[in-house]
Amino acid sequence: MSPSRPRWWGRCLAVDRSLTAALVSSLNGRRIRVVMSGMTHTGSSIVWLAAGLGLRRWARDDRAARLGRRILWIWAVTAMLDGLLKAVFRRSRPTASRSAHFISVDRHAFPSGHAMRAGGLSMALASLLPGWLAAGLWVWGGAVCLSRVLLGRHYVGDVLVGWVVGLLTGVALRQTVF
């Protein structure tokens, strides 16, 4: 550990690694791995860029167009924040992540871009959706976050911080842009 980091930070990271290892080891079985892999891909940046562009292009009503606009705003702002924060913190991904069958656009784990996007989308889109669909969106966001940890792509702390940054991004955009 770097001498400039406080001792409590090292303890937090150790707890984070331990909790993550326990969760990753609980994921056994091909079926659950396939489900979690599918879930994690639903939070991918390219999926939401395509969804936002598609809604903006082919929207048949104002609500669909607003959904597309919000998706694109969340996509852009969380992508910038994710890149900036990963460049600053440069936390390596968990060891389990190296054996997973994923294409990575970066080596860094903190914060989780998937979690940030899921939190931002949940916050920004829920008010435009019927109650049952908004609830499903929040459940989806939590499932994407869980999948990132269970597949060994992130530590628990990466996902929690990503989720909170995403929520705050959604709140900020709702109050300023939307």
C-alpha positions in Angstrom: 0.0 0.0 0.0 1.2 3.5 -0.8 2.5 5.5 2.2 0.3 8.4 1.3 -2.9 6.4 1.8 -4.4 6.3 5.3 -4.4 3.0 7.1 -8.3 2.9 7.3 -8.4 3.0 3.5 -6.3 -0.2 3.3 -8.7 -1.9 5.7 -11.6 -0.8 3.6 -10.0 -2.2 0.5 -9.3 -5.5 2.3 -12.9 -5.8 3.4 -14.0 -5.0 -0.2 -11.7 -7.7 -1.6 -12.9 -10.3 1.0 -16.6 -9.6 0.5 -16.2 -9.7 -3.3 -14.3 -13.0 -3.1 -17.1 -14.6 -1.0 -19.7 -13.5 -3.5 -17.7 -14.7 -6.5 -17.2 -18.1 -4.9 -20.9 -18.4 -4.4 -21.5 -18.3 -8.2 -21.2 -21.9 -9.2 -23.1 -23.5 -12.0 -23.3 -22.9 -15.7 -26.9 -21.7 -15.7 -26.4 -18.9 -13.2 -23.2 -17.8 -15.0 -25.2 -17.6 -18.3 -28.0 -15.6 -16.6 -25.5 -13.2 -15.0 -23.5 -12.9 -18.2 -26.7 -12.0 -20.1 -27.7 -9.5 -17.4 -24.4 -7.8 -17.4 -24.6 -7.3 -21.2 -27.9 -5.5 -20.8 -26.0 -2.8 -19.0 -23.4 -2.3 -21.7 -22.8 1.1 -23.0 -23.3 0.1 -26.7 -26.8 -1.3 -25.9 -27.9 2.0 -24.3 -26.4 4.1 -27.0 -28.3 2.1 -29.6 -31.5 2.3 -27.5 -31.2 6.1 -27.1 -30.4 6.7 -30.7 -33.2 4.4 -31.8 -35.8 6.1 -29.6 -34.7 9.5 -30.8 -34.9 8.5 -34.4 -38.1 6.4 -34.5 -40.1 7.7 -31.6 -43.8 7.9 -32.4 -44.7 10.0 -29.4 -43.3 12.7 -27.2 -42.7 10.3 -24.2 -40.6 7.9 -26.3 -38.6 10.8 -27.6 -38.0 12.1 -24.1 -36.9 8.6 -23.0 -34.4 8.5 -25.9 -33.1 12.0 -25.0 -32.7 11.0 -21.3 -30.9 7.8 -22.2 -28.5 9.6 -24.4 -27.8 12.2 -21.7 -27.2 9.6 -19.1 -25.1 7.6 -21.5 -22.8 10.6 -22.3 -22.4 12.0 -18.8 -21.8 8.6 -17.2 -19.3 7.6 -19.9 -17.3 10.8 -19.2 -17.5 10.4 -15.4 -16.5 6.8 -15.7 -13.5 7.5 -17.8 -12.4 10.4 -15.6 -12.8 8.5 -12.3 -11.1 5.4 -13.7 -8.1 7.5 -14.9 -7.8 9.1 -11.4 -8.2 6.0 -9.3 -6.7 3.3 -11.6 -7.9 0.4 -9.4 -7.2 -2.9 -11.1 -10.0 -5.3 -11.7 -10.4 -8.4 -9.5 -8.2 -11.4 -10.4 -11.3 -13.4 -11.3 -12.1 -10.9 -14.0 -9.0 -11.9 -16.0 -10.5 -15.4 -16.7 -13.9 -14.2 -17.7 -14.9 -14.1 -21.4 -15.5 -10.4 -21.8 -14.1 -7.7 -24.1 -12.8 -4.9 -21.9 -12.4 -1.4 -23.0 -10.3 -0.6 -19.9 -8.2 -2.3 -17.2 -9.6 -0.3 -14.4 -12.5 -1.3 -12.1 -13.3 1.8 -10.0 -16.0 2.8 -10.4 -18.2 0.4 -12.3 -19.5 2.0 -15.5 -22.3 -0.5 -15.8 -23.5 0.3 -12.2 -23.1 4.0 -12.9 -25.2 3.7 -16.1 -27.8 1.5 -14.3 -28.2 3.9 -11.4 -28.4 6.9 -13.7 -30.9 5.3 -16.1 -33.1 4.1 -13.2 -33.2 7.6 -11.7 -33.7 9.5 -15.0 -36.2 7.2 -16.6 -38.4 6.0 -13.7 -40.6 9.2 -13.7 -41.5 8.7 -17.4 -42.6 5.1 -17.0 -45.7 3.4 -15.5 -45.2 2.3 -11.9 -44.7 -1.4 -12.6 -42.2 -0.7 -15.4 -40.3 1.8 -13.2 -40.1 -0.8 -10.5 -38.8 -3.3 -13.0 -36.2 -0.8 -14.1 -34.9 -0.5 -10.5 -34.8 -4.3 -10.1 -32.9 -4.5 -13.4 -30.4 -1.9 -12.2 -29.7 -3.9 -9.1 -29.4 -7.1 -11.1 -26.8 -5.5 -13.4 -24.8 -4.4 -10.4 -24.9 -7.8 -8.8 -23.9 -9.5 -12.1 -20.8 -7.3 -12.3 -19.6 -8.6 -8.9 -20.7 -12.2 -9.3 -18.9 -12.5 -12.6 -15.7 -11.1 -11.0 -15.6 -8.0 -13.1 -15.7 -5.6 -10.1 -15.3 -5.4 -6.4 -18.4 -4.6 -4.3 -17.1 -1.1 -3.6 -16.7 -0.4 -7.3 -20.3 -1.2 -7.9 -21.7 0.7 -4.9 -19.8 3.8 -5.7 -20.7 3.5 -9.4 -24.4 3.1 -8.5 -24.4 6.2 -6.2 -22.6 8.3 -8.8 -25.1 7.2 -11.4 -28.0 8.1 -9.0 -26.6 11.5 -8.4 -26.0 12.0 -12.1 -29.7 11.1 -12.7 -30.8 13.5 -10.0 -28.6 16.3 -11.4 -29.8 15.9 -14.9 -33.4 15.7 -13.9 -33.0 19.0 -12.1 -31.0 20.8 -14.8 -31.6 19.3 -18.2 -34.8 17.3 -18.3 
